[in-house]
Amino acid sequence: MTEAIKKNFLGFFWGRFLLALFFAVSSFFVFLKFEVPVPLILALMAGAFNMIPGIGATMGISLISLILLPQGWEKAAQVLAGCILLQQIEENILMPRIMQNSLKMSPVVLFIALLVGARLAGLVGLFLSIPTAGVILSLIESKTVNSETISATVSEASP
């Protein structure tokens, strides 16, 4: 049980870290392209916000766009559009693959877990929903394996 919890929580946070790293690096190049001041700081900020599942990237992009408004609404809109494109690539292409590989969980289960977690516990639920779903799936899987082992043992023992 504790091994399943450890595996799922570490897998979840490792996956979130990889996604945040991708978003920070790719947004840094977007900021360089549009000649944004202090691109490294803003990219690190975008990556940090991206650690929050579900709404983090949107919050980070929105805040960065507001910070860039004094530079001109055109630049802020360009950065916003570029970051939204990156966010869509991350959320629709990378996240399902990374989370599926790190947690061994279907993208559909990930999505449902996020919805349920956010509904039940808000922001804390967003953080805990995916690892909790992984633990539940591990427990179900171990119960299934144990019952199959018991069934096989009983069938071998009976004449």
N, C-alpha and C positions, 0 to 999 in steps of 0.2 A: 504494500500500500504506500509506504513512504517513498519507495523507489519510483513508483508511478507518479506521485506528486512532484518529486524532484525533477524527473525526466520531463514532465509536461510544462512545469513552470520555467525550467531552464530553456527548453525548446522554444517556448513562446517568446521569452525575452531575447533569446538569440535571434529569432526570426525578426522581431521588431527592431532589434539593433541593426541587422542587415538592411532592412527596408529604410530605416532612418539614415543610414550611411549612404545608400543609393540616392536618397532624396537630397541629402546635404551636398553631395558631390555634384550631382546633376544640376541642382539649383544654383550652385556656385558658378557653373559654366553659363547658365542663363543670365545670371547677374553680371558676369563679365561681358557677355554679348551686348547687353543693354546699357553697359557702362554705369552700373549702379555703384554709388559710393559704399565703401566698406563691404565688399561682396562676401568676404570670408566670415565676418561676424553675422551677417544676415543669413548666410547659408547654414552656419552652425545653429542659428536660432530656428531656422526651418526644420533642420534635422531633429533638434530637441523636441519641438512641438510634434513632429511626426511619430515620436515614441508613444503618444497617446492614441490608442486604437480608435478607429472610426472617424473622429472629428478633429484630431490633432493637426493633420496637414492642412485642413481647411482653415483652422484657427490661425496657424502660422502664416499661411499665404495671405490671409486677410489682414493680419497685423503688419506684415511686411509691406503690403500695398498701401496701407494707411501711413506707414512711416515714409514711404516714397512719394506721397502726394505733394509735398513741397517741391520736389524735383520736377513736377509737371504731371498732369493727369495722364498724358500720353505714355510716359515712361512707366507710371504705375499700372496702367492698363496692359501694356506690353508684358511687363513682368508677371502680372496676374494671369494673363493668358498662357504664357510660357509655363508657369508653375502649375496651372490647372492641367495642362497637357501632360506634364511630368507625373502629376498626381494620378491621372487616369491610367497612364502606363503602369505605374506602381500598383495601384489598387486592382486593376483588371488583369494584368499579365503576371507581374512579379509576385504579389502577395499570395495568391492562391498556390503558386508553386513552392514558394519558400515556406509558407506555413504548413503546407501538406508534407513537405520533406522533413521539416523540423519537428512536427507533431504527429505525423502519420494520420492526418485527419482530413476528411473530405471538405472542399471549399463550401459546400452547402451547409455542413454542420458548423463550420466556422461562422458563416453568416447568421445562422439561426442563433448560435450561442451569443454573438454580439448583440443581436436584437433583444434576446431575453435578458441578458446581463444589464444592458442599458435601461431596460424597462423596470427591472427589479431593484437595481442599486445605483443607477445613474453612472457617474464617471468612474467610481470604484468598480461598478459592475462591468464596465468596458475593459478594465485591466484584468479582472479576475475571471471573466466569463469563458475565455478560450482555454486557459489552463484547467479550469474546473471541468469544462466539457471533456477535455482530454483525459482527466483523471476518471471521470464517469465512464468514458468509453473503455479505458484500460481495465477498470473494475468489471465491466460487463464482459469484456473479452476474456479476462482471467476466469470469471465464473463459467463462461461457456467452455473454455479449455478444460477447466477442472471437471465439469459435468461430463464432457466427452471422454475424458480420461477414466472417470469412474465408470461410465457406461461401457467402455471398451474392456476395462478390467473385469467387470461383472460378467460380460458376455464371454470372455475368455475362460472365466472360472466355471461357468455353467456348462454341463455336458451337452 
